């Protein structure tokens, strides 16, 4: 039984300590009663560092399809034949209108997401910057952007325009990344995270699970994110897309998903941990358990190329758990 061990873990973490790789792996191997103790510890850490407030995040797919990257899970890659929508960058007015709708529905964070390896300085970046300025001026939202790889000039421009958070997932462990993407190097993603932070933005950086990675590689990703000191960790579960190389990959089961959420609460106890893409299909009837496993937020509304849940159902799930969804 892990009861006494989990108690020691929680006390150590609250005192500023960390888990070892071996201890972290035990979280991903916990089952039955042991899993119950692991979830209880994760919930205690969530409450200690984040309280009972659940943050709601919403995104807009501002530019879709024709991506030059070959990420094997992605519906928007130009390397694969999928049914994903393809359209050019939205106007600034359209992005601002999407943000205002998100604010009216209770979101505290709103992200502008574009396909492609990066948004280079020029007309497209100027349009995103204009939208960010207007969102900051006319709403209470904390705007975010996910535009791919960054250079220093672009990072500074985003921060100056009022971008509070830059989102850029590492997706998986460095040791597994070459099996997922070959069109750019993992270090470019790490450098982007560091550039965003150096520019003064908060960093939202997480992963996608169920790609075929090992348990040890899930721990490896968590330790990398802890080392980078990211502020927010989005947890995504693979939703296999027909036409992509991972179309036949099985979805993760609910308990496996909860163990992943718990792992990241133990490894990054102060971070805002959000359950995002694939939560409906992987967690299924156990979606509300994500908060018991340490999550402090969730993405609401539609995802990039797949629909999300009805907002009212998500809000009820929060309040049924005696939690609140005021902005945090």
C-alpha positions in Angstrom: 0.0 0.0 0.0 1.2 3.5 -0.9 -0.6 5.3 1.8 2.4 6.2 4.0 4.6 6.7 1.0 2.2 9.2 -0.6 1.9 11.1 2.7 5.7 11.4 2.7 5.8 12.6 -0.9 3.2 15.3 -0.3 5.0 16.6 2.8 8.3 16.6 0.9 6.9 18.5 -2.0 5.2 21.0 0.2 8.5 21.6 1.9 10.2 22.3 -1.5 11.5 18.9 -2.4 10.9 16.7 -5.5 10.2 13.2 -6.4 12.8 11.0 -8.0 12.3 9.4 -11.4 11.7 6.0 -9.7 9.0 7.5 -7.4 7.4 9.3 -10.4 7.2 6.0 -12.3 5.4 4.5 -9.3 2.6 7.0 -9.9 2.1 5.7 -13.4 2.1 2.1 -12.2 -0.4 2.6 -9.4 -3.6 0.6 -9.5 -6.6 -0.2 -7.3 -6.2 1.1 -3.8 -2.7 2.4 -4.5 -4.2 4.6 -7.3 -6.7 6.0 -4.8 -3.9 7.1 -2.5 -2.0 8.6 -5.4 -5.1 10.6 -6.5 -5.7 11.7 -2.9 -2.2 13.1 -2.7 -2.5 14.9 -6.0 -5.8 16.5 -4.9 -4.1 17.6 -1.7 -1.3 19.3 -3.7 -3.8 20.9 -6.1 -5.7 22.4 -3.2 -2.6 23.5 -1.4 -1.1 25.3 -4.4 -4.1 26.2 -6.5 -7.2 26.2 -4.2 -10.6 25.2 -5.4 -10.8 27.4 -8.5 -10.9 25.8 -11.9 -9.6 27.9 -14.7 -11.5 27.8 -18.1 -9.4 28.2 -21.2 -10.7 28.6 -24.7 -9.0 28.7 -28.1 -9.7 29.8 -31.6 -8.4 28.0 -34.7 -7.3 31.2 -36.4 -5.4 29.6 -39.3 -6.0 26.0 -40.3 -4.3 23.3 -42.4 -1.4 23.2 -44.9 1.2 22.9 -42.1 4.7 22.0 -43.4 5.5 20.0 -40.2 5.1 16.2 -40.3 3.8 15.6 -36.7 2.4 12.1 -37.0 -0.7 12.8 -35.0 -1.8 16.1 -36.6 -4.8 16.5 -38.8 -3.5 19.8 -40.1 -0.2 18.5 -41.5 0.2 18.9 -45.3 1.9 15.5 -45.3 -1.4 13.6 -44.7 -4.8 13.4 -46.3 -7.4 14.3 -43.6 -10.8 16.1 -43.4 -9.4 19.0 -41.4 -10.5 22.4 -42.4 -8.2 24.6 -44.4 -8.4 28.4 -44.3 -6.1 31.4 -44.2 -5.5 33.6 -41.1 -8.7 35.2 -39.8 -9.0 38.9 -39.7 -8.2 40.8 -36.5 -11.9 41.6 -36.1 -12.9 38.0 -36.3 -10.3 37.0 -33.7 -11.5 39.7 -31.3 -15.1 38.7 -31.8 -14.1 35.1 -30.9 -12.4 36.4 -27.8 -15.4 38.4 -26.7 -17.6 35.3 -27.0 -15.2 33.4 -24.9 -15.2 36.1 -22.2 -19.0 36.1 -22.1 -19.0 32.4 -21.5 -16.7 32.6 -18.5 -13.2 31.9 -19.9 -10.3 33.5 -18.2 -7.7 32.7 -20.9 -8.2 32.9 -24.7 -5.6 31.5 -27.1 -5.1 32.4 -30.8 -3.7 29.3 -32.5 -2.3 29.1 -36.0 -1.1 26.2 -38.1 2.4 26.1 -39.5 5.9 26.0 -38.2 5.9 29.7 -37.3 4.4 33.1 -38.0 7.2 35.2 -39.4 7.3 39.0 -39.0 5.1 40.6 -41.7 1.4 41.0 -42.5 0.2 37.9 -40.6 2.1 38.7 -37.4 0.9 42.3 -37.6 -2.7 41.0 -37.8 -2.3 38.8 -34.7 -0.6 41.7 -32.8 -3.5 44.0 -33.7 -6.0 41.4 -32.4 -4.0 40.9 -29.1 -4.0 44.7 -28.5 -7.7 44.9 -29.0 -8.5 41.9 -26.8 -6.4 43.5 -24.0 -8.1 46.8 -24.4 -11.7 45.7 -24.6 -11.9 42.5 -22.4 -10.8 41.1 -19.1 -9.2 38.1 -20.8 -5.6 37.1 -20.5 -4.8 36.6 -24.2 -2.5 33.8 -25.3 -1.0 32.9 -28.6 0.2 29.6 -30.1 2.0 30.5 -33.3 4.7 27.8 -33.6 8.5 28.4 -33.2 9.6 31.8 -32.0 12.5 34.1 -32.7 13.5 36.9 -30.2 12.0 39.7 -32.3 8.6 37.9 -32.6 8.6 37.0 -28.9 9.2 40.6 -27.8 6.5 41.9 -30.2 3.9 39.5 -28.8 4.7 40.5 -25.2 4.6 44.2 -26.1 1.2 43.7 -27.7 -0.2 42.3 -24.5 0.2 38.6 -25.0 0.1 37.2 -21.4 0.9 33.6 -22.2 2.7 31.9 -25.0 1.6 28.3 -25.7 4.0 25.8 -27.2 3.8 22.1 -26.4 6.9 19.9 -26.4 4.3 17.1 -27.1 6.5 14.2 -25.8 9.9 13.3 -24.4 13.1 14.3 -26.2 14.0 10.6 -26.5 10.7 9.8 -28.3 10.3 12.9 -30.4 12.1 11.7 -33.5 9.4 9.0 -33.9 6.8 11.7 -33.9 8.3 14.6 -35.9 11.3 14.9 -38.2 10.8 18.3 -39.8 12.3 20.2 -36.9 14.5 19.4 -33.9 13.2 19.1 -30.3 15.8 21.7 -29.2 13.9 24.3 -31.3 10.8 23.8 -29.2 12.8 24.1 -26.0 14.4 27.3 -27.3 11.0 28.7 -28.1 9.8 28.1 -24.5 12.9 29.9 -23.2 12.5 32.8 -25.6 8.9 33.3 -24.6 9.8 33.4 -20.9 12.8 35.8 -21.6 10.3 38.1 -23.4 8.3 38.4 -20.2 5.4 36.1 -21.1 4.0 33.2 -19.1 4.6 29.8 -20.7 2.0 27.2 -21.3 3.7 24.0 -22.4 2.6 20.4 -22.1 2.2 17.3 -24.1 0.1 14.8 -26.0 -0.2 11.3 -24.5 -1.0 8.0 -26.1 1.4 8.4 -29.0 3.2 5.2 -28.2 5.6 6.6 -25.6 6.7 4.6 -22.6 5.8 5.3 -19.0 9.4 6.4 -18.5 9.1 8.8 -21.4 6.1 10.4 -19.7 8.2 11.0 -16.6 11.0 12.3 -18.8 8.7 14.9 -20.3 7.4 15.9 -16.9 11.0 16.4 -15.6 11.9 18.5 -18.6 8.9 20.8 -18.1 9.8 21.1 -14.4 13.4 22.0 -15.3 12.1 24.7 -17.7 9.8 26.1 -15.0 6.7 26.3 -17.2 3.7 28.1 -15.7 0.9 26.0 -17.2 0.8 22.4 -18.4 -1.9 21.4 -20.9 -2.6 17.6 -20.8 -3.8 16.3 -24.1 -4.8 12.7 -25.0 -4.5 11.4 -28.5 -7.7 11.4 -30.5 -6.6 9.3 -33.5 -7.3 11.1 -36.8 -8.1 9.1 -40.0 -5.4 9.8 -42.6 -2.6 10.3 -40.1 0.1 7.7 -39.3 -1.3 7.3 -35.8 -4.9 6.7 -37.0 -4.8 3.2 -35.6 -3.3 4.0 -32.3 -5.7 2.9 -29.4 -7.1 5.7 -27.1 -5.8 5.8 -23.6 -8.2 4.3 -20.9 -9.6 6.6 -18.2 -7.4 5.4 -15.3 -4.3 5.8 -17.4 -5.3 9.3 -18.2 -5.8 10.1 -14.5 -2.4 8.7 -13.6 -0.9 11.1 -16.1 -2.7 14.1 -14.7 -1.6 13.1 -11.2 2.0 12.6 -12.3 2.2 16.2 -13.5 0.7 17.6 -10.3 3.4 15.8 -8.3 6.2 16.9 -10.7 5.0 20.5 -11.2 3.0 21.1 -8.0 2.7 24.9 -8.4 1.8 24.8 -12.1 -1.7 25.4 -13.6 -2.5 21.9 -15.0 -5.3 21.9 -17.6 -7.0 18.9 -19.2 -7.5 19.7 -22.9 -7.8 17.7 -26.1 -9.1 14.2 -26.0 -10.4 14.4 -22.5 -13.9 13.3 -23.5 -12.8 10.3 -25.5 -10.1 9.1 -23.1 -11.5 10.0 -19.7 -15.1 9.3 -20.7 -17.3 9.0 -17.6 -14.3 9.9 -15.4 -13.8 13.4 -16.7 -14.7 15.0 -13.4 -12.0 12.9 -11.7 -9.4 14.9 -13.5 -9.8 17.5 -10.7 -9.4 14.8 -8.1 -6.2 13.8 -9.9 -4.8 17.3 -9.5 -6.0 19.3 -12.6 -6.8 22.9 -11.9 -8.3 23.8 -15.3 -9.9 22.6 -18.5 -10.3 23.7 -22.0 -13.9 24.4 -22.9 -15.6 24.8 -26.3 -14.2 23.3 -29.5 -10.7 22.2 -30.1 -8.7 22.9 -33.2 -10.3 20.4 -35.6 -12.7 18.5 -33.3 -15.8 19.6 -31.4 -15.8 19.9 -27.6 -18.5 19.3 -25.0 -21.5 21.5 -24.4 -20.3 24.3 -22.2 -23.2 23.9 -19.7 -22.2 20.3 -19.1 -18.6 21.3 -18.3 -19.7 24.1 -15.9 -22.0 21.7 -14.1 -19.2 19.2 -13.8 -17.2 21.8 -12.0 -19.9 23.0 -9.6 -21.0 19.4 -8.9 -17.5 18.8 -7.6 -18.0 21.7 -5.2 -15.4 23.7 -7.1 -15.7 27.2 -8.7 -14.7 28.4 -12.1 -13.9 32.0 -11.5 -10.8 33.2 -13.3 -7.6 32.2 -11.6 
